[in-house]
Amino acid sequence: MIKVVLLFMVLVALAACQSKQAASPVSEGIAESDEQTSYTTAIDRYLVGIGKEYTAGEHCVPARSIVAVDEQDKSDIKVWGDFWVFNYNLVGDTLKCVSGGSHPGLMHICQTANGYEVTGFDRVEDGASYLPSAQRIFGEKYEAFHAINSNAEEREVVRAKMLSDYVKAHQLKATLYQDYGWPAQKLP
């Protein structure tokens, strides 16, 4: 399910971040809070953008398991994680997954006067390049990433929690979610 996407250059990302003056538009699907300064909100917005590359659904819901964060440089905050995006259609009280995928890697984020913005994303590659690119991107954090990425049960807990938060924020009548071919699961 991992989709190959271009790798952004850090220098280009930094230049884009420093020249950015206007606020980024809010993507559909993200529950907005009163505080728009969180880098996780920027990550979610970016993932919703990736969600547009998949078969469309009525609701795009990101899920993220953050491995590590380096906030030493506010012009290039580094967030390593196992990032997912899912598109759903609401059918009765069930959110039915129509598409989605995994996008592990390193996000580059900068803090601007208008909040945080993802300026680049070093993505783990597909196929035979998966392991070497994951080891290169995560470096000494690779074992922590592997522990998160290989734990399907914990990944499902994270997904269900983020989906539940989305349902509450958007006041949806959903009580269940379902992947194609699998039984529906109760939202927490």
C-alpha distance (Angstrom), angle and dihedral (degrees) to the residues before:
residue distance angle dihedral
M1 . . .
I2 3.75 . .
K3 3.77 111.5 .
V4 3.80 122.3 -147.8
V5 3.78 112.1 -123.1
L6 3.81 133.3 169.0
L7 3.79 120.3 -84.2
F8 3.82 114.4 -122.0
M9 3.79 120.3 -135.8
V10 3.80 114.4 -120.6
L11 3.80 93.2 -137.3
V12 3.79 91.7 54.0
A13 3.79 89.3 48.3
L14 3.77 92.8 51.7
A15 3.79 92.0 48.7
A16 3.80 90.9 50.0
C17 3.78 90.9 48.5
Q18 3.79 94.3 50.1
S19 3.80 93.5 47.7
K20 3.80 95.3 46.2
Q21 3.81 110.5 110.4
A22 3.82 105.4 158.9
A23 3.77 126.4 69.9
S24 3.77 116.7 -99.4
P25 3.79 112.8 -110.7
V26 3.78 115.8 -110.0
S27 3.80 112.5 -106.2
E28 3.76 119.8 -132.3
G29 3.77 115.2 -99.7
I30 3.79 101.7 34.1
A31 3.77 118.1 115.2
E32 3.78 104.6 -129.0
S33 3.78 119.9 -143.0
D34 3.79 128.8 -161.6
E35 3.80 88.6 -104.7
Q36 3.80 111.5 65.8
T37 3.78 96.6 175.9
S38 3.80 98.9 90.5
Y39 3.77 117.9 114.1
T40 3.82 87.6 -147.5
T41 3.81 88.3 64.2
A42 3.81 88.5 53.4
I43 3.81 89.7 49.9
D44 3.81 91.4 50.3
R45 3.81 91.4 50.0
Y46 3.79 90.3 50.4
L47 3.81 91.5 49.4
V48 3.81 90.9 51.1
G49 3.81 86.2 56.5
I50 3.80 89.0 53.8
G51 3.81 88.1 48.4
K52 3.80 88.5 65.0
E53 3.83 87.7 67.1
Y54 3.82 89.5 66.5
T55 3.79 132.6 66.9
A56 3.80 104.5 -63.3
G57 3.78 122.4 -107.0
E58 3.78 133.1 -180.0
H59 3.81 91.2 -107.4
C60 3.80 129.6 34.3
V61 3.80 112.8 -160.5
P62 3.81 123.0 -177.3
A63 3.80 123.9 -153.0
R64 3.78 124.2 -162.5
S65 3.77 136.9 -174.2
I66 3.78 107.5 -169.2
V67 3.80 115.1 -147.6
A68 3.83 99.3 -176.3
V69 3.79 142.4 -18.5
D70 3.80 129.9 -150.1
E71 3.83 110.1 -165.5
Q72 3.81 97.3 167.4
D73 3.82 93.1 110.7
K74 3.84 112.2 44.2
S75 3.82 89.0 -163.2
D76 3.83 90.4 58.9
I77 3.79 112.4 24.3
K78 3.79 107.7 178.3
V79 3.81 120.4 -144.8
W80 3.80 118.6 -177.8
G81 3.77 114.7 -164.6
D82 3.76 154.9 136.6
F83 3.80 101.2 -103.2
W84 3.82 125.6 -170.5
V85 3.79 135.5 -179.9
F86 3.81 127.2 -161.0
N87 3.81 131.4 -172.9
Y88 3.80 118.0 -153.0
N89 3.78 140.5 -175.7
L90 3.80 118.1 -149.7
V91 3.81 109.6 -127.8
G92 3.80 111.0 177.8
D93 3.79 104.3 -49.6
T94 3.82 94.5 -24.0
L95 3.79 128.5 93.6
K96 3.80 103.0 -146.2
C97 3.79 115.4 -157.9
V98 3.81 111.9 -128.9
S99 3.81 99.4 172.8
G100 3.74 146.1 -16.9
G101 3.74 145.7 131.0
S102 3.77 152.1 -161.0
H103 3.80 124.4 -86.0
P104 3.80 111.0 177.1
G105 3.76 119.0 178.4
L106 3.78 148.0 85.3
M107 3.80 121.0 -48.1
H108 3.79 120.1 -157.4
I109 3.79 112.4 -148.2
C110 3.76 132.1 179.3
Q111 3.76 130.9 -160.4
T112 3.79 113.6 -127.7
A113 3.79 133.6 175.4
N114 3.83 85.8 -95.2
G115 3.81 96.5 51.7
Y116 3.77 131.8 -92.7
E117 3.79 126.6 -25.8
V118 3.81 133.4 -172.4
T119 3.79 106.1 -124.8
G120 3.79 100.6 174.8
F121 3.76 143.7 1.0
D122 3.80 127.3 -151.3
R123 3.81 102.0 -158.0
V124 3.74 129.1 -161.1
E125 3.81 108.6 -114.1
D126 3.81 128.9 -123.1
G127 3.77 132.3 -108.6
A128 3.79 121.0 -2.4
S129 3.82 89.8 -2.3
Y130 3.82 93.1 58.3
L131 3.80 99.6 90.5
P132 3.82 98.6 40.4
S133 3.82 92.5 45.4
A134 3.84 92.0 46.7
Q135 3.80 90.8 49.8
R136 3.82 91.0 47.8
I137 3.82 95.0 47.1
F138 3.81 97.6 41.9
G139 3.81 96.4 35.4
E140 3.80 109.9 170.6
K141 3.83 87.7 2.8
Y142 3.82 92.2 62.0
E143 3.82 95.8 100.2
A144 3.82 90.8 51.7
F145 3.82 89.8 48.7
H146 3.81 92.0 47.7
A147 3.81 91.0 50.7
I148 3.82 90.7 53.8
N149 3.79 97.0 39.1
S150 3.81 94.9 48.4
N151 3.82 95.6 48.4
A152 3.81 103.2 88.8
E153 3.81 93.4 176.5
E154 3.81 94.1 55.0
R155 3.80 91.0 42.6
E156 3.81 88.6 55.2
V157 3.83 90.7 50.2
V158 3.82 89.8 53.9
R159 3.81 91.4 46.7
A160 3.82 93.3 49.4
K161 3.82 92.4 47.8
M162 3.81 93.4 50.2
L163 3.81 90.4 45.5
S164 3.81 90.7 49.9
D165 3.81 90.5 50.4
Y166 3.82 89.3 49.8
V167 3.83 92.0 50.5
K168 3.82 91.2 50.9
A169 3.81 94.1 45.4
H170 3.81 91.8 50.3
Q171 3.82 94.9 38.8
L172 3.80 92.9 -126.1
K173 3.80 120.9 171.1
A174 3.81 91.6 -131.0
T175 3.81 119.5 131.0
L176 3.83 97.1 163.4
Y177 3.80 139.8 42.1
Q178 3.77 127.7 -158.7
D179 3.79 140.3 -169.2
Y180 3.81 117.8 -148.4
G181 3.80 110.9 -84.4
W182 3.80 94.5 10.3
P183 3.82 131.4 96.3
A184 3.80 117.5 -96.5
Q185 3.81 116.5 -97.2
K186 3.82 127.1 -145.0
L187 3.77 116.1 -112.0
P188 3.82 113.0 -121.4
